[in-house]
Amino acid sequence: MEKDYTAAPDRYQKMDYRRCGRSGIRLPKVSLGLWHNFGSIDRYENYSEIALEAFDAGITHFDLANNYGPEPGSAETNFGRIMRESLGAHRDEMIISTKAGYLMWDGPYGEWGSRKYLMASLDQSLKRMGLEYVDIFYSHRPDPDTPLEETMGAVSDAVKQGKALYAGISNYDDEQTRAAIEILRRNGTPCLIHQEKYSMFVRTAEQGLLDTLGREGVGLIAFSPLAQGMLTDRYLHGIPEDSRAAKPSGFLQLGELTPKRLEQIAALNAIAGQRGQTLAEMALAWLLKDPRVTSVLVGASSVAQLRANLRVLGSPDFTTGELETIEAILA
């Protein structure tokens, strides 16, 4: 799989970019998430091809976390190999993010939001990826038992030490977000971005968070924009035996695919068909219709799936009637 990335002048003509809040950074409308398909159980030839295809399509943002795998840490290790073997010469063209917050090692300092954990985790992430710095370092989740000043202070110091260029938060509710933004601002390291679960089926971001981010000049990047595959053609004809929902463990549980949900999926798919789109394309476009959404994070198990998601870039605008129909379906 040899590709010449030294002569790709049209790479950045293929992608649309959006300003991330009130910052100097623009992110691609579609970013590549390495939550799934880049772990130790996956095949290098496949996921490296996905990463190279993404970069060739103008995806400059690659999103990781310390616990991505499985096994935890393996996605960062595998991404580090891709950088060494293929993309390292283009480091300055890339936004690479990582996070810390979930369980990574035994003992009382292996998860959550203490300064001890966050600093150690970031050092480990940099070592796994073979990087001198990441572009964005996130607190992956709020810690109910650690003062927010300590957590945000550690994220801020990671920036001041040059181990990260920007600070981010993920999975913080509106009140926690407002407090985190203020602490980071006082520390001289403004919050660049908030990563939140957001899709047609998960809309808690609309309960104040989007308004806060818009007002404060912080970008939002949506993860799970396809609701773990529910907003694709995967479940239009029942529940396949090899699907995520059919597995006994995982982030999408069989109980979530209720008869009501399956009816919604079918009705949304009909709207997408009328627009000349797949359901996945429409679901991504529906998020990107809001200018406060800087980017959507897509995963991919194949190059073909990645290319299918990228078709959202040519999406037509929604009519008022389409948006009203979609809201009626989702009600």
N, C-alpha and C positions, 0 to 999 in steps of 0.2 A: 504494500500500500504506500507507494511513493507519490507524493504530491509536492509540487514546487510552489511554496508560499511566498517566494521572493518577487514574483511577478503576477500580482493579482490586483491590478488597478481598479477593477470593477467590484471588488469585495464589498466596499462600503456604499456602493450604489444599490446593492440588493436589499439593504436593511434601512428601516426608518428608526431614528433615534429621538429620544425625548429628554429634555432637561430634568434632572433629578432635584425636585424642589427648587430652592434658591441656592444653587451651587454651580460650580464650574463643570460638573460632570453631566454628560449625556449618556444614557443607557439605551441599548437596543430595545425596541418594543417587545421582542421575544428574547429571553435569556435562557441559558441551559442550566437546569438543576441536576445535580449529581446525587440526589437523595437515593434513587434506585438505579440499578443497571450498571453501576461502576464499582461494585464491591468485589470481594475475594471469591465469591461464588460465580462471578460473571466472566465472560471471555474477553481477553484483552483485545483481540483483533476486532471484535464487534464494537466495544465502547470507544476504542481509540478512533475507529472510523467515524463514529458519531461525533466525537469531539472535533475532528478535523473538518468534517462536513459543516458543522456548526460555525466554526471560524471562517471557513470559506464562504459561508452565506452572510457574513457580517455580524455574527453573534460574537460580541467582544466580552460579554459578561458570563463567567462561569462560577456557579454558586455551590459552595461546599459547606460542610460542618464537620467538627471533630468526630462525631459519632456515625457519619454516613458510611454505609457498607451494604450488607454485613461482610465481614466482621467490622465492628467500629474501628474507624481509622483507615480502613482499606481503600475507601474512595479517594482519600487524600493521597495515599501512597501510590495508587494507580494513576491519579492525575499527575503526580510528580514524574512518573515514568513518561507520560505523554509529553510533558514539558521538556524533559531531557532529550527525548528521541525525535520530537516533531515541532513543538511550538515555542521552545525556549527563546529562540531568536526574536520572537514577536512579543516578549513580555510587556514591553511598553505600549503595546496596542491593546492590552487586555485589562479588564477589571476582574480580579479574582477575590472572592470573599470566603470567609470561614466564620464559624460560630462556636461558642462554648456555652454550655448550660445543662446538658443532659449527661447521664452517667457514662464515665469513661474508664475509671479505674477504682480499685477497692479502697476502702478507708473513708474517713470523714471529709476528705478534700477532693473527691473525685467527681463532683457534680455541683450544680446550682450556681451561685453567684458570688462566692467569696473572691477576694483579690488573689489569694493563694491559688485557687483553682483556675481562675481565668488566665492569669499570667503563665502558669505552668502549661495549661492546655494550648495556649497560643504558641509557646515555644515548641511544643510537640508537633503542632500542625505545620509550622514552618519547616521543621526538620523532615517530616514525612513528605512534604511537597518539594523540598529542596529550594525554597524561596527565601529571600532576604526579608520580604515584607508581603503582607496581603493588602489589597486596596481597601477592603471593608472588613472590619472585625465587629461582629454582632454579639451582644448578650442574647442568647438563644431563647431564654425565658426568664421571667421575673422570679426572684427568690423571696418567698414569704418570710424567711427568717434572717435574711441579711439586709442591713440598711441599704437603701437604694444609693445613697452617697458612696458607699464602698464599692458597689458593683459598677456604677457609672464612673467612679474615680479610676478603677482599674482599666476600663475601656478607654477612658481619656488618656491615661498614662501610656497605654499601648501605642496610641497615636503619637504622643509626645516623644516616646522612645524610638520612633521610626519603624516599629514592627507592623504598623498599620497606617494607612493614610487617612481613613475616614472611620467614624463611629456609626454603628447601627444598632437597632433593637428589633426583636422579633417576639411575637406572641404577647405583647404588652397590651392591656386594655386601654381605653381612652384616658382614664385618670392616671394610670401608671405612666402612660406615654407623655402626658403633659408634664409630669414631675421629672421624668428622665430627660426630656428636652431641656428643661430649665437648668438642671444640674450640669448637663454637658455644656450648655451655653456659658454658664458661670465659669466652667473649667477651661474655656477657650477652645473647645473641640466640638463645634456644633453637630447635632445629629443629622446625618446625611439622609438616612433611609429607614423605613420600617417595613419589615417583612411579615405579612399577615396572610392567614388562610382566607381566601376570598374567591367566591364563585357564584354562579346563579343559585346554588343550593346552600351556600354558607355566606350570610350577608351581615355578620356582626360588625364588619368594618363600617357599615353605613350608620351604625348607632353612635355617632359622634366622632369616631376615629378619623374618618376621611375629612371631616370638617376641621378637626384639629390639625391634621397634617397639612391641609391646604393653607390654613391660616398661618402656621408656623414655618412654612416653606420647607417641609420635609417630604421627600419622595415616598411613594408606596410601591412595593413590588409584591405581587400576589403569588402565593404558592398554592398548590393543589387547585389550579384554575379550572381543571376538568373534573373536580370532585372524585379523585381516585379512579377515573375512568368512567364514572356514571354519565358524564356529559360527552360521550362518544357513541359510536354505533355498536359498542361491545354488548350492550344489554337490550338492544331493540327486539330481540327474538328470544328472550329468556335469559337464563344465567348459564353461560358455558362452563363446562366442567373444569377447564384450565384457567378460569378467570380469577381475579383477586378475590371477588366476593365468595367464590366457592371454596377458598382455602380456609382451614379452621382458625388460622391466626393471620393477622395483618391489619392494615389501617382501614380497609373497607370490609365491613362485616355484612353477612348475608341479611341480617335483620334490617339493614338500611334500605334494601331494595324491596320496599313494600309495594303492594299493588298500586297504591296512589303514586309512589315515586316512578314506577314503571310507566304509568299513564302519562305523567309529566314528561318523561324522557321521550316517549313517542310523539307527544304533542309538540314539544320543542323541536324534535327532528323534522316534523312536517313544516314548521316555520323555516327552518334552515334550508330545507329542500326548495321552498318557494323563493328563497334568496339565492339559490344556486350554490349553496354551501353545504358542507358536512356539519353535523351537530357540533363537533369539536371546534371547527373554524368559527362558527357563530358564537360559541361560548367564550372563546378568547376575544373575539371582536366586541362582545357585549361588555367585557371588563374594560377594554381599551377605549371605549366610547367616552369614558370619564378622564379628562386630562390630568386629574390628580393621580391616576394610576400610571406610574412611570414605565413599568414593564410587567410582563407575566412570565413566570418561571415554568417552563415545560420540561418534562422528562421525556426520554425516548429510549425504546428498547431496540430500535433499528434506524438506519438512515432513512428508510421510507417513511417511518412514523414522524421523524423530525421534519422531513420535507413537507409532509401533509400539514403539520402544525404551522409551518412557515407560510402557508397559503393565506393565513389571516392577514398578511401584509397588504393584500389586494382587496380587502373586504370593503363592500359598499357600505355607506352610512345607513343607519337604521332610520326607517320612517317612524313618525309618531304612532301610526297604527300598529306597526310591528312591536314597538316597545310596550304599547298598551296591551297587546295580545300576550306578550311574554309575561307581563306582570300578572295578568289574569290567570295564566297557566300556573305560575309559581305561588299564587295566593293560597 
